[in-house]
Amino acid sequence: MALLLALRTQNVTVDSKAFAELPVPTLKSNTTIGTNNNATITVHTTNSIQGSNSNVLKQEEAVIRKAILSNIDNAVFIAKGSIKSAIPVNVYAKIINQLTNSRVDTTQGVDMIKKLIAIELTDALNTIAPNSISHRIAVDNQAICKGIASPTKASCSFTINLHS
């Protein structure tokens, strides 16, 4: 009971913001919106978690990880043109973890990106100084997706930066 009460008194804030720049749609002569294989969209999301106890932050790791992974899925769905689309999307990522001596990982494929994000987020949480009064980890994720809904050209390039 005392442990539960101690956890409830900790101040933990989870914040998530997203911004997107959408391309102007190409109009056909019959005024329906057409697919533009050269269309590009940029999506920038920022997720952060802040608290006064590093142990509580570690417990909240799953929440922030799910938010980050959802952002990746959403960008890929946009590149496909719809959630139900079977169009393949080439996915590349550069992950920069400034909390672990600015370590840089590059990879491709959604599954590998998600695995590396989970590893880097855990490493970032483990490097927070235990004697700090307040702890904050922010994850900036910029996705540039090209060839929206193109069956052969759809791709997303991610730059993911973990920092305090």
N, C-alpha and C positions, 0 to 999 in steps of 0.2 A: 504494500500500500504506500509506504514512504517513497519507494522508487518511482511508482506511478505519479505521485504528487510532485516529485522532483523533476520528472520529465515534463509535466504539464507547465511548470513555471519557467521553462526555458523559452527564450524568444527565438523562433525560427521563422524565416520569411522565404517563401518561394515565389519568384517573379518570372513571368514569361511574356515576351513581346515579339511580334512578328510584323514585318514590313515586306511588301512585294511591289515590284514594278512590272505591270502587265503590258504586253505589246498591243499596239493598235491592231484590231482584227482586219484582215483583208476582206473586202467586200466584192462579191461577184456581181455580174450584171443583173441578176434577179434579186439582188439585195439580201441574200442569205449570207451568213458568215461562213467563210471558207477556211480550210486548214492552210496555214502558211508554214511550209517545211523549214523556213529560215527563221521562224519566230523564236525569240529568246525571252526568257523570264528570269528575273533576279529576285530571290527570296532571301531576306536576312532575318534571322531570329536570334533573340538573346534570351537565355535562361540563366537565372542566378538563384543561388541559395545562400542564405546568411543566417547565422545564429551565434549564440554566445557560448556554445559548448560543442567541441569537435565530435564528441561521441553521439550527440543528438543529430548532428549533421550527417554522420555516417548512417544513422538509421533512416534518414530522409533521402539517402542516395537513390533509392529505387524510384522515387517520385520524379526527381530531376532527370534521371536516366530515361525514363519513359517519355518525358516531354521532349527530350532531345531526339530520341529515336522516332517519335511521331513526326517531328519536323522533317526528318530525312524521308520518311515514307510519303509525307504530303508533297514534297518537291518532286519525287519520282512519279506520283500519281498525276501531277500537273504535266510532267513531260510526256506521260502516256496519253494524255488527253482525256482520260476518265479513269475512275477506280476500277471499272470492269474490263478495261482494255487489256489485251494480251500483247500489246506492242512491247518488244524488248527495249530496255533503256540501259545504255552504257553508263556506268557510275564510277567516278574517280574521286578520291579525297586526299586532302593534305590536312593532317591533324597536328596542331602545334600546342604543346602542353608547357606553357610558360611557368607553371608551378614546379616543374621537374627539369630545371635547367634548359628550358626552351627546346625540349626534345621534339623532333619532327618525325612523323610517320606518314608515309604515303601508301595508298592501297587502292584497290578497285573492287567493285562488287558490293552490293548492299550488305550482305551478311558479314563480310570482313570489316566493313566500315563500322557496323554496329558492335562487333566484338572489340575492335580497337577503342571505340568511344567508351565502352564499359570499363576496359582496362585502364585507360587514361584518366577517367573520372575517379576510379578507385585510387589510383596512384596520387592524384591531386589531393583527394581527401586525406590520404595517409601522410602527405607532406606538410599539412597545416601544422604550424607550431602549436604544441599543446599549451603553451603558456600565454598565447594571445588572448586578449579580452574578447574580441569579436572575430568571427571567421566568415569569409565570403568567397564563393567560387562562382565565376560567371563563365558561360559558354556561348560564344558568338559563332553562329553558323551561317555562312553565306553560300547559297546554292545558285549556280548559274546553269539554267537548263536551256538547251537549244534543240531545234528540230521538233518542236512540240507536235505530238501526235503523228510524227513521221514514222512509217514502218521500218525505215532503215537508218535514220539519222538522229533519233532521240538520244540525248545524253545529258547528264548532270555532272557538274564539277563542283565539289564542296571544298570550302576552306573553313576548318573548324578550329577555333582558338579557345583554349581553356586558360583562364587567368583569374587573378583576385581583384 
